[in-house]
Amino acid sequence: MAKKGSGYLNLGLPWIVSVILAIIPVTSWILGGITRILRGHIIAGILQLIPPITVVFWVIDIVTVILSKDLRIFA
């Protein structure tokens, strides 16, 4: 289980749910952008929502959620 306050939007969701949300492109883009903005990385959050750049953030989000159970890069 993911620790409280980790993952997308600090919802404290189980790790497997965070992985599933990271794999689905639309939820990953939206929740990743919102999470980055809420954590104070406004530029990274806005870049997350720009279509050509979203693919790069999507891959980074999948890898970091699987390996560290949280968004670590630019978040």
All heavy atoms as a GROMACS GRO file, in nm:
protein
  579
    1MET      N    1   0.083  -0.118   0.000
    1MET     CA    2   0.000   0.000   0.000
    1MET      C    3   0.088   0.125   0.000
    1MET      O    4   0.191   0.130   0.065
    1MET     CB    5  -0.087  -0.002   0.124
    1MET     CG    6  -0.225   0.042   0.100
    1MET     SD    7  -0.320   0.037   0.250
    1MET     CE    8  -0.476   0.031   0.175
    2ALA      N    9   0.045   0.225  -0.071
    2ALA     CA   10   0.121   0.351  -0.075
    2ALA      C   11   0.106   0.424   0.058
    2ALA      O   12   0.003   0.416   0.124
    2ALA     CB   13   0.070   0.439  -0.188
    3LYS      N   14   0.211   0.492   0.096
    3LYS     CA   15   0.203   0.566   0.222
    3LYS      C   16   0.107   0.684   0.206
    3LYS      O   17   0.085   0.735   0.098
    3LYS     CB   18   0.341   0.614   0.266
    3LYS     CG   19   0.404   0.712   0.171
    3LYS     CD   20   0.540   0.753   0.220
    3LYS     CE   21   0.602   0.848   0.121
    3LYS     NZ   22   0.728   0.900   0.163
    4LYS      N   23   0.051   0.726   0.315
    4LYS     CA   24  -0.044   0.837   0.314
    4LYS      C   25   0.025   0.964   0.263
    4LYS      O   26   0.135   0.996   0.303
    4LYS     CB   27  -0.096   0.862   0.455
    4LYS     CG   28  -0.207   0.961   0.462
    4LYS     CD   29  -0.336   0.901   0.416
    4LYS     CE   30  -0.448   1.001   0.438
    4LYS     NZ   31  -0.565   0.966   0.367
    5GLY      N   32  -0.040   1.033   0.171
    5GLY     CA   33   0.016   1.157   0.121
    5GLY      C   34   0.107   1.140   0.001
    5GLY      O   35   0.180   1.229  -0.034
    6SER      N   36   0.106   1.024  -0.063
    6SER     CA   37   0.190   1.004  -0.180
    6SER      C   38   0.101   0.980  -0.302
    6SER      O   39  -0.019   0.969  -0.291
    6SER     CB   40   0.285   0.886  -0.159
    6SER     OG   41   0.211   0.766  -0.151
    7GLY      N   42   0.163   0.971  -0.417
    7GLY     CA   43   0.089   0.944  -0.538
    7GLY      C   44   0.022   1.069  -0.593
    7GLY      O   45   0.061   1.181  -0.563
    8TYR      N   46  -0.078   1.048  -0.672
    8TYR     CA   47  -0.147   1.159  -0.736
    8TYR      C   48  -0.234   1.233  -0.636
    8TYR      O   49  -0.312   1.173  -0.562
    8TYR     CB   50  -0.236   1.110  -0.850
    8TYR     CG   51  -0.159   1.065  -0.969
    8TYR    CD1   52  -0.162   0.934  -1.011
    8TYR    CD2   53  -0.083   1.155  -1.041
    8TYR    CE1   54  -0.093   0.894  -1.123
    8TYR    CE2   55  -0.012   1.116  -1.152
    8TYR     CZ   56  -0.018   0.985  -1.193
    8TYR     OH   57   0.051   0.946  -1.303
    9LEU      N   58  -0.221   1.364  -0.634
    9LEU     CA   59  -0.305   1.453  -0.554
    9LEU      C   60  -0.306   1.422  -0.406
    9LEU      O   61  -0.398   1.460  -0.334
    9LEU     CB   62  -0.450   1.452  -0.606
    9LEU     CG   63  -0.470   1.501  -0.748
    9LEU    CD1   64  -0.614   1.483  -0.789
    9LEU    CD2   65  -0.432   1.646  -0.760
   10ASN      N   66  -0.206   1.352  -0.357
   10ASN     CA   67  -0.198   1.314  -0.215
   10ASN      C   68  -0.326   1.246  -0.167
   10ASN      O   69  -0.372   1.269  -0.057
   10ASN     CB   70  -0.167   1.436  -0.128
   10ASN     CG   71  -0.033   1.495  -0.161
   10ASN    OD1   72   0.057   1.422  -0.199
   10ASN    ND2   73  -0.021   1.624  -0.148
   11LEU      N   74  -0.383   1.160  -0.251
   11LEU     CA   75  -0.505   1.092  -0.213
   11LEU      C   76  -0.481   0.973  -0.122
   11LEU      O   77  -0.574   0.920  -0.065
   11LEU     CB   78  -0.579   1.044  -0.340
   11LEU     CG   79  -0.633   1.153  -0.432
   11LEU    CD1   80  -0.692   1.093  -0.558
   11LEU    CD2   81  -0.736   1.237  -0.360
   12GLY      N   82  -0.356   0.930  -0.112
   12GLY     CA   83  -0.324   0.815  -0.028
   12GLY      C   84  -0.379   0.686  -0.084
   12GLY      O   85  -0.412   0.594  -0.010
   13LEU      N   86  -0.388   0.678  -0.217
   13LEU     CA   87  -0.439   0.558  -0.282
   13LEU      C   88  -0.338   0.445  -0.275
   13LEU      O   89  -0.217   0.470  -0.266
   13LEU     CB   90  -0.471   0.589  -0.429
   13LEU     CG   91  -0.578   0.695  -0.453
   13LEU    CD1   92  -0.585   0.729  -0.601
   13LEU    CD2   93  -0.712   0.646  -0.404
   14PRO      N   94  -0.384   0.321  -0.282
   14PRO     CA   95  -0.289   0.209  -0.288
   14PRO      C   96  -0.198   0.223  -0.411
   14PRO      O   97  -0.235   0.282  -0.512
   14PRO     CB   98  -0.379   0.086  -0.302
   14PRO     CG   99  -0.511   0.129  -0.251
   14PRO     CD  100  -0.522   0.277  -0.278
   15TRP      N  101  -0.080   0.163  -0.402
   15TRP     CA  102   0.020   0.173  -0.507
   15TRP      C  103  -0.035   0.125  -0.642
   15TRP      O  104  -0.013   0.189  -0.743
   15TRP     CB  105   0.142   0.092  -0.466
   15TRP     CG  106   0.246   0.084  -0.573
   15TRP    CD1  107   0.330   0.184  -0.611
   15TRP    CD2  108   0.276  -0.026  -0.657
   15TRP    NE1  109   0.412   0.140  -0.712
   15TRP    CE2  110   0.380   0.011  -0.742
   15TRP    CE3  111   0.225  -0.156  -0.667
   15TRP    CZ2  112   0.435  -0.074  -0.836
   15TRP    CZ3  113   0.279  -0.241  -0.761
   15TRP    CH2  114   0.383  -0.199  -0.844
   16ILE      N  115  -0.107   0.015  -0.643
   16ILE     CA  116  -0.156  -0.040  -0.769
   16ILE      C  117  -0.255   0.055  -0.837
   16ILE      O  118  -0.257   0.067  -0.958
   16ILE     CB  119  -0.216  -0.181  -0.749
   16ILE    CG1  120  -0.240  -0.250  -0.884
   16ILE    CG2  121  -0.345  -0.177  -0.670
   16ILE    CD1  122  -0.114  -0.286  -0.956
   17VAL      N  123  -0.334   0.127  -0.759
   17VAL     CA  124  -0.428   0.224  -0.815
   17VAL      C  125  -0.351   0.340  -0.877
   17VAL      O  126  -0.385   0.388  -0.986
   17VAL     CB  127  -0.528   0.274  -0.709
   17VAL    CG1  128  -0.618   0.383  -0.765
   17VAL    CG2  129  -0.611   0.158  -0.656
   18SER      N  130  -0.245   0.385  -0.810
   18SER     CA  131  -0.161   0.492  -0.866
   18SER      C  132  -0.096   0.448  -0.996
   18SER      O  133  -0.084   0.526  -1.090
   18SER     CB  134  -0.055   0.534  -0.766
   18SER     OG  135  -0.114   0.596  -0.656
   19VAL      N  136  -0.053   0.322  -1.003
   19VAL     CA  137   0.007   0.270  -1.126
   19VAL      C  138  -0.096   0.267  -1.238
   19VAL      O  139  -0.067   0.308  -1.352
   19VAL     CB  140   0.068   0.130  -1.104
   19VAL    CG1  141   0.110   0.066  -1.236
   19VAL    CG2  142   0.186   0.137  -1.009
   20ILE      N  143  -0.216   0.222  -1.209
   20ILE     CA  144  -0.322   0.218  -1.311
   20ILE      C  145  -0.354   0.359  -1.360
   20ILE      O  146  -0.370   0.382  -1.479
   20ILE     CB  147  -0.447   0.147  -1.256
   20ILE    CG1  148  -0.417  -0.002  -1.235
   20ILE    CG2  149  -0.566   0.166  -1.349
   20ILE    CD1  150  -0.524  -0.076  -1.159
   21LEU      N  151  -0.363   0.455  -1.268
   21LEU     CA  152  -0.389   0.594  -1.307
   21LEU      C  153  -0.274   0.651  -1.390
   21LEU      O  154  -0.296   0.733  -1.479
   21LEU     CB  155  -0.413   0.681  -1.184
   21LEU     CG  156  -0.544   0.657  -1.110
   21LEU    CD1  157  -0.548   0.739  -0.982
   21LEU    CD2  158  -0.663   0.687  -1.198
   22ALA      N  159  -0.152   0.607  -1.362
   22ALA     CA  160  -0.036   0.654  -1.439
   22ALA      C  161  -0.033   0.594  -1.579
   22ALA      O  162   0.014   0.656  -1.673
   22ALA     CB  163   0.094   0.622  -1.366
   23ILE      N  164  -0.082   0.473  -1.595
   23ILE     CA  165  -0.080   0.406  -1.725
   23ILE      C  166  -0.184   0.465  -1.819
   23ILE      O  167  -0.160   0.476  -1.939
   23ILE     CB  168  -0.099   0.254  -1.707
   23ILE    CG1  169   0.025   0.196  -1.638
   23ILE    CG2  170  -0.124   0.186  -1.840
   23ILE    CD1  171   0.011   0.051  -1.600
   24ILE      N  172  -0.299   0.503  -1.767
   24ILE     CA  173  -0.405   0.561  -1.851
   24ILE      C  174  -0.362   0.703  -1.888
   24ILE      O  175  -0.346   0.788  -1.801
   24ILE     CB  176  -0.540   0.563  -1.776
   24ILE    CG1  177  -0.580   0.421  -1.738
   24ILE    CG2  178  -0.647   0.629  -1.862
   24ILE    CD1  179  -0.697   0.414  -1.643
   25PRO      N  180  -0.342   0.731  -2.018
   25PRO     CA  181  -0.284   0.860  -2.059
   25PRO      C  182  -0.360   0.983  -2.010
   25PRO      O  183  -0.300   1.074  -1.955
   25PRO     CB  184  -0.285   0.853  -2.211
   25PRO     CG  185  -0.288   0.709  -2.244
   25PRO     CD  186  -0.363   0.643  -2.133
   26VAL      N  187  -0.489   0.987  -2.026
   26VAL     CA  188  -0.565   1.108  -1.993
   26VAL      C  189  -0.559   1.136  -1.844
   26VAL      O  190  -0.534   1.250  -1.803
   26VAL     CB  191  -0.712   1.095  -2.041
   26VAL    CG1  192  -0.794   1.215  -1.997
   26VAL    CG2  193  -0.717   1.080  -2.192
   27THR      N  194  -0.579   1.035  -1.761
   27THR     CA  195  -0.573   1.059  -1.617
   27THR      C  196  -0.432   1.095  -1.572
   27THR      O  197  -0.415   1.177  -1.482
   27THR     CB  198  -0.623   0.937  -1.537
   27THR    OG1  199  -0.540   0.824  -1.568
   27THR    CG2  200  -0.767   0.907  -1.566
   28SER      N  201  -0.333   1.034  -1.634
   28SER     CA  202  -0.194   1.066  -1.600
   28SER      C  203  -0.163   1.211  -1.632
   28SER      O  204  -0.099   1.280  -1.553
   28SER     CB  205  -0.099   0.973  -1.674
   28SER     OG  206   0.034   1.006  -1.646
   29TRP      N  207  -0.205   1.258  -1.748
   29TRP     CA  208  -0.177   1.396  -1.788
   29TRP      C  209  -0.246   1.495  -1.696
   29TRP      O  210  -0.185   1.590  -1.648
   29TRP     CB  211  -0.219   1.420  -1.931
   29TRP     CG  212  -0.147   1.334  -2.031
   29TRP    CD1  213  -0.024   1.277  -2.015
   29TRP    CD2  214  -0.193   1.294  -2.158
   29TRP    NE1  215   0.009   1.205  -2.126
   29TRP    CE2  216  -0.092   1.212  -2.216
   29TRP    CE3  217  -0.309   1.318  -2.230
   29TRP    CZ2  218  -0.106   1.157  -2.343
   29TRP    CZ3  219  -0.321   1.262  -2.356
   29TRP    CH2  220  -0.221   1.183  -2.411
   30ILE      N  221  -0.373   1.472  -1.669
   30ILE     CA  222  -0.450   1.566  -1.587
   30ILE      C  223  -0.404   1.563  -1.441
   30ILE      O  224  -0.373   1.666  -1.382
   30ILE     CB  225  -0.601   1.538  -1.599
   30ILE    CG1  226  -0.649   1.568  -1.741
   30ILE    CG2  227  -0.681   1.619  -1.498
   30ILE    CD1  228  -0.789   1.521  -1.770
   31LEU      N  229  -0.401   1.443  -1.382
   31LEU     CA  230  -0.364   1.432  -1.241
   31LEU      C  231  -0.217   1.468  -1.218
   31LEU      O  232  -0.183   1.528  -1.116
   31LEU     CB  233  -0.392   1.291  -1.189
   31LEU     CG  234  -0.540   1.253  -1.182
   31LEU    CD1  235  -0.555   1.108  -1.138
   31LEU    CD2  236  -0.616   1.346  -1.090
   32GLY      N  237  -0.131   1.434  -1.314
   32GLY     CA  238   0.009   1.472  -1.301
   32GLY      C  239   0.028   1.622  -1.305
   32GLY      O  240   0.105   1.680  -1.229
   33GLY      N  241  -0.045   1.689  -1.396
   33GLY     CA  242  -0.037   1.834  -1.405
   33GLY      C  243  -0.089   1.902  -1.280
   33GLY      O  244  -0.027   1.994  -1.226
   34ILE      N  245  -0.201   1.855  -1.230
   34ILE     CA  246  -0.259   1.912  -1.108
   34ILE      C  247  -0.167   1.888  -0.988
   34ILE      O  248  -0.146   1.978  -0.907
   34ILE     CB  249  -0.400   1.855  -1.083
   34ILE    CG1  250  -0.496   1.903  -1.191
   34ILE    CG2  251  -0.451   1.894  -0.944
   34ILE    CD1  252  -0.632   1.836  -1.188
   35THR      N  253  -0.111   1.767  -0.979
   35THR     CA  254  -0.021   1.736  -0.868
   35THR      C  255   0.102   1.827  -0.870
   35THR      O  256   0.143   1.880  -0.767
   35THR     CB  257   0.023   1.589  -0.874
   35THR    OG1  258  -0.092   1.506  -0.866
   35THR    CG2  259   0.118   1.555  -0.761
   36ARG      N  260   0.158   1.848  -0.988
   36ARG     CA  261   0.277   1.933  -0.999
   36ARG      C  262   0.244   2.078  -0.962
   36ARG      O  263   0.321   2.144  -0.894
   36ARG     CB  264   0.335   1.925  -1.139
   36ARG     CG  265   0.409   1.797  -1.163
   36ARG     CD  266   0.464   1.786  -1.305
   36ARG     NE  267   0.549   1.670  -1.318
   36ARG     CZ  268   0.505   1.549  -1.352
   36ARG    NH1  269   0.378   1.530  -1.379
   36ARG    NH2  270   0.590   1.449  -1.360
   37ILE      N  271   0.129   2.126  -1.006
   37ILE     CA  272   0.088   2.263  -0.973
   37ILE      C  273   0.066   2.277  -0.822
   37ILE      O  274   0.110   2.374  -0.761
   37ILE     CB  275  -0.037   2.304  -1.053
   37ILE    CG1  276  -0.001   2.320  -1.202
   37ILE    CG2  277  -0.098   2.432  -0.999
   37ILE    CD1  278  -0.119   2.335  -1.294
   38LEU      N  279  -0.002   2.181  -0.761
   38LEU     CA  280  -0.028   2.187  -0.617
   38LEU      C  281   0.099   2.176  -0.534
   38LEU      O  282   0.106   2.229  -0.424
   38LEU     CB  283  -0.126   2.077  -0.576
   38LEU     CG  284  -0.270   2.094  -0.624
   38LEU    CD1  285  -0.354   1.975  -0.583
   38LEU    CD2  286  -0.329   2.223  -0.569
   39ARG      N  287   0.201   2.109  -0.586
   39ARG     CA  288   0.327   2.097  -0.514
   39ARG      C  289   0.419   2.216  -0.540
   39ARG      O  290   0.531   2.219  -0.492
   39ARG     CB  291   0.398   1.968  -0.553
   39ARG     CG  292   0.328   1.844  -0.501
   39ARG     CD  293   0.406   1.721  -0.532
   39ARG     NE  294   0.334   1.602  -0.486
   39ARG     CZ  295   0.380   1.480  -0.500
   39ARG    NH1  296   0.496   1.458  -0.556
   39ARG    NH2  297   0.309   1.378  -0.456
   40GLY      N  298   0.372   2.314  -0.617
   40GLY     CA  299   0.447   2.437  -0.635
   40GLY      C  300   0.529   2.445  -0.763
   40GLY      O  301   0.598   2.543  -0.786
   41HIS      N  302   0.523   2.345  -0.847
   41HIS     CA  303   0.596   2.346  -0.974
   41HIS      C  304   0.498   2.384  -1.086
   41HIS      O  305   0.456   2.300  -1.166
   41HIS     CB  306   0.659   2.208  -1.001
   41HIS     CG  307   0.760   2.171  -0.897
   41HIS    ND1  308   0.887   2.220  -0.898
   41HIS    CD2  309   0.750   2.091  -0.788
   41HIS    CE1  310   0.954   2.171  -0.796
   41HIS    NE2  311   0.871   2.093  -0.725
   42ILE      N  312   0.465   2.511  -1.090
   42ILE     CA  313   0.361   2.559  -1.181
   42ILE      C  314   0.402   2.543  -1.327
   42ILE      O  315   0.321   2.500  -1.409
   42ILE     CB  316   0.326   2.705  -1.147
   42ILE    CG1  317   0.268   2.710  -1.006
   42ILE    CG2  318   0.228   2.763  -1.248
   42ILE    CD1  319   0.246   2.847  -0.951
   43ILE      N  320   0.526   2.575  -1.360
   43ILE     CA  321   0.570   2.564  -1.499
   43ILE      C  322   0.566   2.419  -1.544
   43ILE      O  323   0.518   2.390  -1.654
   43ILE     CB  324   0.710   2.625  -1.517
   43ILE    CG1  325   0.703   2.775  -1.490
   43ILE    CG2  326   0.766   2.596  -1.655
   43ILE    CD1  327   0.836   2.844  -1.488
   44ALA      N  328   0.613   2.326  -1.462
   44ALA     CA  329   0.609   2.184  -1.498
   44ALA      C  330   0.464   2.137  -1.510
   44ALA      O  331   0.433   2.056  -1.598
   44ALA     CB  332   0.684   2.101  -1.396
   45GLY      N  333   0.375   2.186  -1.425
   45GLY     CA  334   0.234   2.148  -1.433
   45GLY      C  335   0.169   2.197  -1.560
   45GLY      O  336   0.089   2.127  -1.622
   46ILE      N  337   0.204   2.318  -1.603
   46ILE     CA  338   0.148   2.372  -1.727
   46ILE      C  339   0.207   2.297  -1.846
   46ILE      O  340   0.136   2.264  -1.942
   46ILE     CB  341   0.174   2.523  -1.737
   46ILE    CG1  342   0.090   2.595  -1.629
   46ILE    CG2  343   0.140   2.576  -1.875
   46ILE    CD1  344   0.123   2.741  -1.612
   47LEU      N  345   0.338   2.270  -1.843
   47LEU     CA  346   0.400   2.194  -1.952
   47LEU      C  347   0.340   2.054  -1.964
   47LEU      O  348   0.332   1.998  -2.073
   47LEU     CB  349   0.551   2.183  -1.930
   47LEU     CG  350   0.632   2.310  -1.953
   47LEU    CD1  351   0.778   2.286  -1.915
   47LEU    CD2  352   0.621   2.356  -2.096
   48GLN      N  353   0.299   1.997  -1.852
   48GLN     CA  354   0.236   1.865  -1.852
   48GLN      C  355   0.110   1.864  -1.939
   48GLN      O  356   0.076   1.762  -1.996
   48GLN     CB  357   0.199   1.828  -1.709
   48GLN     CG  358   0.112   1.707  -1.693
   48GLN     CD  359   0.190   1.581  -1.673
   48GLN    OE1  360   0.303   1.586  -1.628
   48GLN    NE2  361   0.130   1.469  -1.703
   49LEU      N  362   0.043   1.976  -1.951
   49LEU     CA  363  -0.084   1.982  -2.023
   49LEU      C  364  -0.069   2.020  -2.170
   49LEU      O  365  -0.168   2.025  -2.242
   49LEU     CB  366  -0.177   2.079  -1.951
   49LEU     CG  367  -0.204   2.044  -1.804
   49LEU    CD1  368  -0.286   2.153  -1.738
   49LEU    CD2  369  -0.271   1.910  -1.791
   50ILE      N  370   0.053   2.048  -2.218
   50ILE     CA  371   0.076   2.082  -2.358
   50ILE      C  372   0.097   1.952  -2.435
   50ILE      O  373   0.188   1.875  -2.403
   50ILE     CB  374   0.198   2.176  -2.373
   50ILE    CG1  375   0.170   2.307  -2.301
   50ILE    CG2  376   0.230   2.199  -2.520
   50ILE    CD1  377   0.289   2.400  -2.295
   51PRO      N  378   0.016   1.926  -2.539
   51PRO     CA  379   0.014   1.796  -2.606
   51PRO      C  380   0.148   1.734  -2.647
   51PRO      O  381   0.170   1.619  -2.614
   51PRO     CB  382  -0.077   1.818  -2.727
   51PRO     CG  383  -0.170   1.924  -2.681
   51PRO     CD  384  -0.088   2.014  -2.591
   52PRO      N  385   0.240   1.800  -2.716
   52PRO     CA  386   0.362   1.727  -2.754
   52PRO      C  387   0.450   1.688  -2.635
   52PRO      O  388   0.519   1.588  -2.639
   52PRO     CB  389   0.438   1.826  -2.843
   52PRO     CG  390   0.339   1.928  -2.884
   52PRO     CD  391   0.235   1.932  -2.777
   53ILE      N  392   0.444   1.764  -2.529
   53ILE     CA  393   0.529   1.740  -2.413
   53ILE      C  394   0.467   1.636  -2.319
   53ILE      O  395   0.537   1.570  -2.242
   53ILE     CB  396   0.557   1.872  -2.339
   53ILE    CG1  397   0.622   1.969  -2.435
   53ILE    CG2  398   0.643   1.852  -2.217
   53ILE    CD1  399   0.636   2.109  -2.382
   54THR      N  400   0.336   1.616  -2.328
   54THR     CA  401   0.268   1.524  -2.237
   54THR      C  402   0.321   1.382  -2.247
   54THR      O  403   0.323   1.310  -2.148
   54THR     CB  404   0.117   1.522  -2.260
   54THR    OG1  405   0.091   1.490  -2.396
   54THR    CG2  406   0.054   1.653  -2.227
   55VAL      N  407   0.365   1.342  -2.365
   55VAL     CA  408   0.416   1.206  -2.383
   55VAL      C  409   0.542   1.185  -2.300
   55VAL      O  410   0.558   1.080  -2.236
   55VAL     CB  411   0.443   1.177  -2.532
   55VAL    CG1  412   0.502   1.039  -2.550
   55VAL    CG2  413   0.315   1.191  -2.612
   56VAL      N  414   0.629   1.284  -2.295
   56VAL     CA  415   0.752   1.273  -2.216
   56VAL      C  416   0.718   1.262  -2.068
   56VAL      O  417   0.768   1.174  -1.997
   56VAL     CB  418   0.844   1.395  -2.242
   56VAL    CG1  419   0.965   1.392  -2.150
   56VAL    CG2  420   0.885   1.401  -2.387
   57PHE      N  421   0.629   1.350  -2.020
   57PHE     CA  422   0.589   1.345  -1.880
   57PHE      C  423   0.517   1.214  -1.847
   57PHE      O  424   0.528   1.161  -1.738
   57PHE     CB  425   0.499   1.464  -1.844
   57PHE     CG  426   0.574   1.590  -1.816
   57PHE    CD1  427   0.581   1.691  -1.910
   57PHE    CD2  428   0.638   1.609  -1.694
   57PHE    CE1  429   0.649   1.808  -1.883
   57PHE    CE2  430   0.707   1.725  -1.666
   57PHE     CZ  431   0.713   1.825  -1.761
   58TRP      N  432   0.440   1.162  -1.943
   58TRP     CA  433   0.365   1.038  -1.923
   58TRP      C  434   0.459   0.922  -1.895
   58TRP      O  435   0.441   0.846  -1.800
   58TRP     CB  436   0.277   1.012  -2.044
   58TRP     CG  437   0.192   0.890  -2.035
   58TRP    CD1  438   0.113   0.852  -1.931
   58TRP    CD2  439   0.176   0.790  -2.135
   58TRP    NE1  440   0.047   0.736  -1.961
   58TRP    CE2  441   0.085   0.696  -2.085
   58TRP    CE3  442   0.227   0.774  -2.262
   58TRP    CZ2  443   0.046   0.585  -2.158
   58TRP    CZ3  444   0.188   0.663  -2.335
   58TRP    CH2  445   0.099   0.570  -2.284
   59VAL      N  446   0.565   0.910  -1.975
   59VAL     CA  447   0.663   0.803  -1.956
   59VAL      C  448   0.735   0.822  -1.823
   59VAL      O  449   0.753   0.725  -1.747
   59VAL     CB  450   0.762   0.799  -2.074
   59VAL    CG1  451   0.875   0.701  -2.046
   59VAL    CG2  452   0.691   0.763  -2.203
   60ILE      N  453   0.774   0.945  -1.793
   60ILE     CA  454   0.842   0.973  -1.665
   60ILE      C  455   0.751   0.939  -1.547
   60ILE      O  456   0.796   0.879  -1.449
   60ILE     CB  457   0.887   1.121  -1.659
   60ILE    CG1  458   1.000   1.146  -1.759
   60ILE    CG2  459   0.929   1.160  -1.518
   60ILE    CD1  460   1.035   1.291  -1.776
   61ASP      N  461   0.623   0.974  -1.557
   61ASP     CA  462   0.529   0.945  -1.448
   61ASP      C  463   0.512   0.795  -1.427
   61ASP      O  464   0.510   0.748  -1.313
   61ASP     CB  465   0.393   1.009  -1.476
   61ASP     CG  466   0.393   1.158  -1.460
   61ASP    OD1  467   0.494   1.213  -1.412
   61ASP    OD2  468   0.291   1.221  -1.497
   62ILE      N  469   0.501   0.720  -1.535
   62ILE     CA  470   0.485   0.574  -1.522
   62ILE      C  471   0.606   0.515  -1.451
   62ILE      O  472   0.592   0.436  -1.356
   62ILE     CB  473   0.465   0.508  -1.660
   62ILE    CG1  474   0.328   0.546  -1.717
   62ILE    CG2  475   0.475   0.356  -1.649
   62ILE    CD1  476   0.308   0.501  -1.860
   63VAL      N  477   0.725   0.552  -1.495
   63VAL     CA  478   0.847   0.496  -1.436
   63VAL      C  479   0.860   0.534  -1.289
   63VAL      O  480   0.888   0.449  -1.204
   63VAL     CB  481   0.971   0.542  -1.516
   63VAL    CG1  482   1.100   0.504  -1.445
   63VAL    CG2  483   0.968   0.484  -1.656
   64THR      N  484   0.837   0.662  -1.256
   64THR     CA  485   0.855   0.704  -1.116
   64THR      C  486   0.748   0.648  -1.024
   64THR      O  487   0.777   0.616  -0.908
   64THR     CB  488   0.860   0.857  -1.103
   64THR    OG1  489   0.740   0.913  -1.154
   64THR    CG2  490   0.980   0.913  -1.173
   65VAL      N  491   0.625   0.632  -1.073
   65VAL     CA  492   0.520   0.575  -0.988
   65VAL      C  493   0.548   0.427  -0.963
   65VAL      O  494   0.530   0.378  -0.852
   65VAL     CB  495   0.381   0.595  -1.051
   65VAL    CG1  496   0.276   0.511  -0.982
   65VAL    CG2  497   0.341   0.741  -1.045
   66ILE      N  498   0.599   0.357  -1.064
   66ILE     CA  499   0.630   0.215  -1.045
   66ILE      C  500   0.751   0.198  -0.952
   66ILE      O  501   0.748   0.114  -0.862
   66ILE     CB  502   0.656   0.146  -1.180
   66ILE    CG1  503   0.524   0.134  -1.257
   66ILE    CG2  504   0.719   0.009  -1.162
   66ILE    CD1  505   0.539   0.085  -1.400
   67LEU      N  506   0.855   0.277  -0.971
   67LEU     CA  507   0.978   0.259  -0.893
   67LEU      C  508   0.972   0.321  -0.754
   67LEU      O  509   1.021   0.260  -0.657
   67LEU     CB  510   1.097   0.316  -0.970
   67LEU     CG  511   1.132   0.245  -1.101
   67LEU    CD1  512   1.249   0.314  -1.168
   67LEU    CD2  513   1.160   0.098  -1.076
   68SER      N  514   0.916   0.441  -0.740
   68SER     CA  515   0.922   0.508  -0.610
   68SER      C  516   0.785   0.531  -0.547
   68SER      O  517   0.776   0.592  -0.441
   68SER     CB  518   0.993   0.642  -0.623
   68SER     OG  519   0.915   0.731  -0.700
   69LYS      N  520   0.679   0.487  -0.613
   69LYS     CA  521   0.542   0.499  -0.562
   69LYS      C  522   0.496   0.643  -0.545
   69LYS      O  523   0.405   0.671  -0.467
   69LYS     CB  524   0.528   0.422  -0.431
   69LYS     CG  525   0.554   0.276  -0.445
   69LYS     CD  526   0.542   0.203  -0.316
   69LYS     CE  527   0.570   0.058  -0.342
   69LYS     NZ  528   0.618  -0.014  -0.228
   70ASP      N  529   0.560   0.736  -0.614
   70ASP     CA  530   0.522   0.876  -0.606
   70ASP      C  531   0.580   0.948  -0.726
   70ASP      O  532   0.672   0.899  -0.790
   70ASP     CB  533   0.578   0.939  -0.478
   70ASP     CG  534   0.521   1.076  -0.448
   70ASP    OD1  535   0.421   1.114  -0.509
   70ASP    OD2  536   0.577   1.146  -0.362
   71LEU      N  537   0.525   1.065  -0.758
   71LEU     CA  538   0.584   1.147  -0.862
   71LEU      C  539   0.708   1.214  -0.805
   71LEU      O  540   0.699   1.287  -0.706
   71LEU     CB  541   0.485   1.254  -0.910
   71LEU     CG  542   0.360   1.205  -0.981
   71LEU    CD1  543   0.272   1.323  -1.018
   71LEU    CD2  544   0.393   1.125  -1.102
   72ARG      N  545   0.823   1.190  -0.863
   72ARG     CA  546   0.948   1.242  -0.809
   72ARG      C  547   1.010   1.348  -0.899
   72ARG      O  548   1.079   1.436  -0.851
   72ARG     CB  549   1.050   1.130  -0.790
   72ARG     CG  550   1.008   1.029  -0.688
   72ARG     CD  551   1.026   1.086  -0.552
   72ARG     NE  552   0.988   0.984  -0.455
   72ARG     CZ  553   0.962   1.011  -0.330
   72ARG    NH1  554   0.968   1.133  -0.288
   72ARG    NH2  555   0.927   0.916  -0.249
   73ILE      N  556   0.991   1.339  -1.029
   73ILE     CA  557   1.059   1.428  -1.123
   73ILE      C  558   0.968   1.547  -1.152
   73ILE      O  559   0.856   1.529  -1.196
   73ILE     CB  560   1.096   1.353  -1.251
   73ILE    CG1  561   1.173   1.230  -1.213
   73ILE    CG2  562   1.164   1.444  -1.350
   73ILE    CD1  563   1.283   1.186  -1.294
   74PHE      N  564   1.018   1.666  -1.127
   74PHE     CA  565   0.944   1.791  -1.148
   74PHE      C  566   0.816   1.797  -1.065
   74PHE      O  567   0.720   1.859  -1.104
   74PHE     CB  568   0.910   1.813  -1.295
   74PHE     CG  569   1.027   1.813  -1.386
   74PHE    CD1  570   1.037   1.724  -1.490
   74PHE    CD2  571   1.129   1.904  -1.367
   74PHE    CE1  572   1.145   1.724  -1.573
   74PHE    CE2  573   1.238   1.906  -1.451
   74PHE     CZ  574   1.247   1.814  -1.555
   75ALA      N  575   0.813   1.732  -0.951
   75ALA     CA  576   0.692   1.737  -0.868
   75ALA      C  577   0.728   1.751  -0.721
   75ALA      O  578   0.826   1.713  -0.673
   75ALA     CB  579   0.609   1.612  -0.887
   0.00000   0.00000   0.00000
